[in-house]
Amino acid sequence: MAELPEGAEREHGGLIPGTRQSAFSLTTQKDMPIPVIIAVPHAGRSYSQALLGQMRDADYSKIRLEDRFVDRIAADACTATGASLLVADAPRAVLDLNRATDDVDWDMIANLPAGQARHSAANRRARSGLGLIPRRLPGLGEIWQRRLSEGELAARIRQIHVPYHAALASTLQKIRDRWGAALLLDLHSMPPLKKAHKDDVPAHFVLGDRFGASASDRLVACALRHFAESGASVSHNRPYAGGYVLDRHAAPAHGIHAVQLEICRSQYLDPEWSETTDEIHRLVPLIAGLVRTLGEETARIARDSGLPIAAE
């Protein structure tokens, strides 16, 4: 994690089971100069040797499960703007923070008593391979060499999922209380999108707002305009509209807005998706500008609502 900007404070929370490593870090500035928090749930890289030993092909799985180094973009954008920053240190392979706690493929859990496995819409999605605990990947198949115990699953939920989402909810409320409105930017990376036809130019960014449910249209319009004015190709809700993080934390009617942003990995990673390229230095100002623009619009939304905002 980068050095703290002046005036910022960082705290660590949660625990990756079987280690002494915190599950996430939260960086905030005392005066919260902008009503935005960037959250990065999928960039964690703290793998224990025991975990790596349980994976059939750890290098393959890490590269495909991680939003590799998107936390570096987020950290630089927060330093430039004063936004708060929540970064998961726990790898997505251990637990996916953008999934509900019942989004489990129960066939992964060993020695369940008869009739205990639960089934739901979330569970049916998990059975495709990428639930709360990722199970399968294209080109690899099964990620793990053994099934989990119920105790291991419960520990991951208790020590990673619960405190991460509690920290995010608490910070959003603090921002909202100070400004009258708050914005969560949930930051991810995506593989390059496929062309719909030979002349198609796939988007390099995808902005998701749960089809209008998670954020004010004004914020979404500002974000789309920012990318258009920057000459960047952007898509809205297709193919990624956001997931559990937005469903859980967004409450536009109460002044808490949330959008998800996917960044194409080709924009800042090498062709193997392993290391950053010099293009990351071009990308950071674009994302910082987006954060600044959305922060200003969030403050205007608070002002228009008549709720108190920070002194200007």
C-alpha positions in Angstrom: 0.0 0.0 0.0 1.2 3.5 -0.9 2.4 6.0 1.7 -0.3 8.0 3.4 -1.1 11.4 1.9 -0.8 14.3 4.4 -3.7 14.5 6.8 -4.9 10.9 6.1 -5.4 8.1 8.6 -5.3 4.4 7.8 -6.8 1.6 9.8 -6.7 -2.1 9.3 -9.6 -4.5 9.9 -10.7 -8.1 9.7 -8.4 -11.1 9.5 -7.5 -13.6 6.8 -8.1 -16.9 8.5 -4.9 -18.9 9.2 -2.7 -15.8 9.0 -1.9 -12.6 11.0 -2.8 -10.5 7.9 -5.6 -8.0 8.1 -8.5 -8.5 5.6 -8.7 -4.9 4.5 -7.4 -1.4 5.0 -9.4 1.8 5.2 -7.8 5.2 4.5 -9.7 8.4 5.2 -8.9 12.1 5.6 -10.1 13.6 8.9 -12.1 16.4 7.3 -13.4 14.2 4.4 -12.8 16.9 1.8 -14.8 15.1 -0.9 -18.0 13.0 -0.5 -16.6 9.9 -2.2 -15.2 6.5 -1.1 -13.5 4.2 -3.6 -13.8 0.5 -2.7 -11.6 -2.2 -4.3 -12.9 -5.6 -3.3 -11.1 -7.9 -5.7 -7.4 -6.7 -5.8 -6.3 -8.5 -2.6 -2.9 -10.3 -3.0 -2.2 -11.7 0.5 -2.0 -15.4 -0.1 -0.8 -17.8 2.6 1.4 -20.7 1.6 -1.4 -23.0 2.9 -3.9 -21.5 0.6 -1.6 -21.6 -2.4 -0.9 -25.3 -1.6 -4.6 -26.0 -1.9 -4.9 -24.6 -5.4 -4.6 -26.7 -8.5 -2.8 -24.0 -10.5 -2.3 -21.0 -8.3 -0.6 -18.7 -10.8 -3.4 -19.2 -13.4 -6.2 -18.7 -10.8 -4.6 -15.6 -9.2 -4.3 -13.7 -12.5 -7.9 -14.5 -13.5 -9.5 -13.9 -10.2 -7.7 -10.7 -9.2 -8.5 -7.2 -10.3 -4.7 -7.0 -10.4 -3.2 -3.7 -9.3 -6.5 -1.7 -9.7 -5.9 -0.8 -6.1 -2.8 1.2 -7.3 -5.0 3.3 -9.6 -7.5 3.8 -6.7 -4.8 4.8 -4.2 -3.3 7.4 -6.6 -6.8 8.8 -7.4 -7.6 9.1 -3.7 -4.3 10.9 -3.0 -5.1 13.3 -5.8 -8.7 14.0 -4.7 -8.9 13.4 -0.9 -11.5 10.6 -1.4 -11.6 7.8 1.2 -10.3 4.4 0.2 -11.3 0.8 1.2 -9.0 -1.9 -0.2 -9.4 -5.6 0.4 -6.2 -7.4 1.2 -7.9 -10.8 1.3 -7.8 -12.4 -2.1 -11.0 -13.0 -4.0 -9.9 -16.7 -4.1 -10.5 -16.8 -0.3 -13.8 -14.9 -0.4 -15.6 -12.7 -3.0 -16.7 -9.6 -1.2 -19.1 -8.8 -4.1 -21.3 -11.8 -3.3 -23.9 -12.4 -0.6 -23.1 -14.8 2.2 -25.7 -17.3 0.9 -24.2 -17.2 -2.6 -22.5 -20.6 -1.9 -22.1 -23.7 -4.0 -22.8 -26.1 -1.2 -21.2 -29.0 -3.1 -17.9 -27.3 -2.1 -18.6 -27.9 1.6 -17.5 -31.2 3.0 -19.5 -33.4 5.3 -22.8 -31.4 5.3 -25.5 -33.2 7.2 -28.2 -34.6 4.9 -30.7 -31.9 3.9 -28.5 -29.0 5.1 -27.5 -27.7 1.7 -29.5 -24.6 0.9 -30.7 -23.6 -2.5 -31.7 -20.1 -3.8 -31.3 -17.9 -6.8 -27.9 -16.8 -5.4 -27.0 -20.5 -4.9 -27.9 -21.3 -8.5 -25.5 -18.6 -9.7 -22.8 -19.8 -7.4 -23.0 -23.2 -9.0 -21.8 -21.7 -12.2 -18.4 -21.4 -10.5 -18.0 -17.9 -9.2 -19.9 -17.6 -5.9 -18.9 -16.4 -2.5 -16.0 -18.9 -2.7 -14.9 -19.2 -6.3 -14.9 -22.8 -7.5 -14.2 -23.1 -11.2 -12.5 -21.0 -14.0 -12.7 -21.3 -17.8 -9.6 -23.0 -19.1 -8.9 -24.6 -15.7 -12.0 -26.2 -14.3 -11.8 -26.8 -10.5 -9.7 -24.3 -8.6 -9.3 -26.3 -5.4 -7.8 -29.7 -4.6 -10.2 -30.3 -1.7 -13.5 -29.1 -0.3 -13.9 -26.7 2.5 -15.3 -27.5 6.0 -18.3 -25.6 7.3 -16.0 -24.1 9.9 -13.6 -22.7 7.3 -16.5 -21.1 5.4 -17.9 -19.6 8.6 -14.5 -18.2 9.6 -14.1 -16.5 6.2 -17.5 -14.9 6.5 -17.0 -13.8 10.1 -13.4 -12.5 9.7 -13.5 -11.0 6.2 -17.0 -10.4 4.8 -18.7 -9.0 7.9 -16.1 -6.5 9.0 -15.4 -5.3 5.4 -19.0 -4.4 4.7 -19.4 -3.0 8.2 -16.5 -0.6 7.5 -17.9 0.4 4.2 -21.4 1.1 5.6 -20.0 3.1 8.5 -17.8 5.2 6.2 -20.6 5.9 3.8 -22.8 7.0 6.7 -20.0 9.3 8.0 -19.6 10.9 4.6 -23.4 11.3 4.2 -23.7 12.8 7.7 -20.9 15.3 6.9 -22.0 16.2 3.3 -25.7 15.4 3.1 -24.9 12.8 0.4 -22.2 10.2 -0.3 -21.0 8.3 -3.3 -19.4 4.8 -3.4 -17.3 4.1 -6.5 -16.8 0.3 -6.5 -13.7 -0.2 -8.7 -12.9 -3.4 -10.7 -11.0 -4.5 -13.7 -12.3 -6.7 -16.6 -10.9 -8.7 -19.4 -11.1 -7.1 -22.8 -14.6 -7.2 -24.2 -15.3 -9.1 -27.4 -16.3 -7.3 -30.6 -20.0 -7.6 -31.4 -19.1 -7.3 -35.1 -15.9 -6.7 -37.1 -16.3 -2.9 -37.0 -17.2 -2.8 -33.3 -14.9 -0.9 -30.8 -15.5 -2.6 -27.5 -15.7 -0.3 -24.4 -12.6 0.2 -22.2 -14.8 1.2 -19.3 -18.2 -0.1 -18.1 -20.2 2.0 -15.7 -22.9 0.1 -13.7 -25.7 1.5 -11.6 -28.0 -1.5 -11.4 -30.1 -0.1 -14.3 -30.8 3.1 -12.5 -31.4 1.7 -9.0 -28.2 2.5 -7.2 -27.4 6.1 -8.1 -28.9 9.4 -9.2 -29.2 9.8 -13.0 -27.3 13.1 -12.5 -24.2 11.2 -11.3 -24.3 8.6 -14.1 -24.7 11.4 -16.7 -21.7 13.2 -15.3 -19.6 10.0 -15.4 -20.6 9.2 -19.0 -19.9 12.8 -20.0 -16.5 12.7 -18.4 -15.5 9.6 -20.3 -16.9 11.0 -23.6 -15.0 14.3 -23.2 -11.8 12.4 -22.5 -12.2 10.4 -25.7 -12.6 7.1 -23.8 -15.0 4.4 -24.9 -17.5 3.6 -22.2 -20.6 1.3 -21.9 -23.5 1.7 -19.4 -24.6 -1.4 -17.5 -23.5 -3.8 -20.4 -22.2 -6.3 -19.7 -21.6 -5.3 -16.0 -24.4 -3.5 -14.1 -22.9 -4.0 -10.6 -23.5 -6.6 -8.0 -24.0 -7.3 -4.3 -21.9 -4.3 -3.1 -24.3 -1.9 -4.9 -27.4 -3.8 -3.9 -26.3 -3.8 -0.2 -25.0 -0.3 0.2 -26.8 2.0 -2.3 -29.7 4.0 -0.9 -30.2 7.0 -3.2 -33.4 8.0 -1.5 -31.3 8.5 1.7 -28.4 10.2 0.0 -26.1 7.2 -0.5 -25.3 6.6 -4.1 -23.2 3.8 -5.6 -21.8 3.0 -9.0 -19.5 0.3 -10.2 -16.6 1.0 -12.6 -14.9 -1.7 -14.6 -11.6 -0.8 -16.3 -10.3 -3.0 -19.1 -7.0 -4.6 -18.1 -5.5 -3.8 -21.5 -5.5 -0.2 -20.4 -2.8 -0.6 -17.7 -1.6 -4.3 -17.7 0.7 -6.2 -19.9 -0.8 -8.9 -22.3 -0.3 -11.6 -19.6 -2.2 -9.4 -17.1 0.7 -9.8 -14.7 2.4 -6.4 -14.4 1.4 -2.7 -14.9 2.6 -0.8 -18.0 3.4 2.9 -18.4 -0.2 3.4 -19.5 -1.2 3.4 -15.8 0.2 6.9 -15.6 -2.2 8.0 -18.2 -5.1 6.3 -16.6 -4.7 7.7 -13.1 -5.5 11.3 -14.1 -8.6 10.1 -15.9 -9.9 8.2 -12.9 -8.9 11.1 -10.5 -10.8 13.5 -12.7 -13.8 11.2 -12.6 -13.7 11.1 -8.8 -13.4 14.9 -8.6 -16.3 15.4 -11.0 -18.6 13.0 -9.3 -17.6 14.4 -5.9 -18.7 17.9 -7.0 -22.0 16.6 -8.4 -22.6 14.6 -5.2 -22.1 17.8 -3.2 -24.6 19.6 -5.5 -27.1 16.8 -5.0 -26.8 17.3 -1.2 -27.1 21.1 -1.6 -30.2 20.7 -3.7 -31.8 18.4 -1.2 -31.5 21.0 1.5 -29.4 18.8 3.8 -26.3 20.2 5.5 -23.0 20.0 3.6 -19.4 20.7 4.5 -18.4 24.4 4.8 -17.0 25.7 1.5 
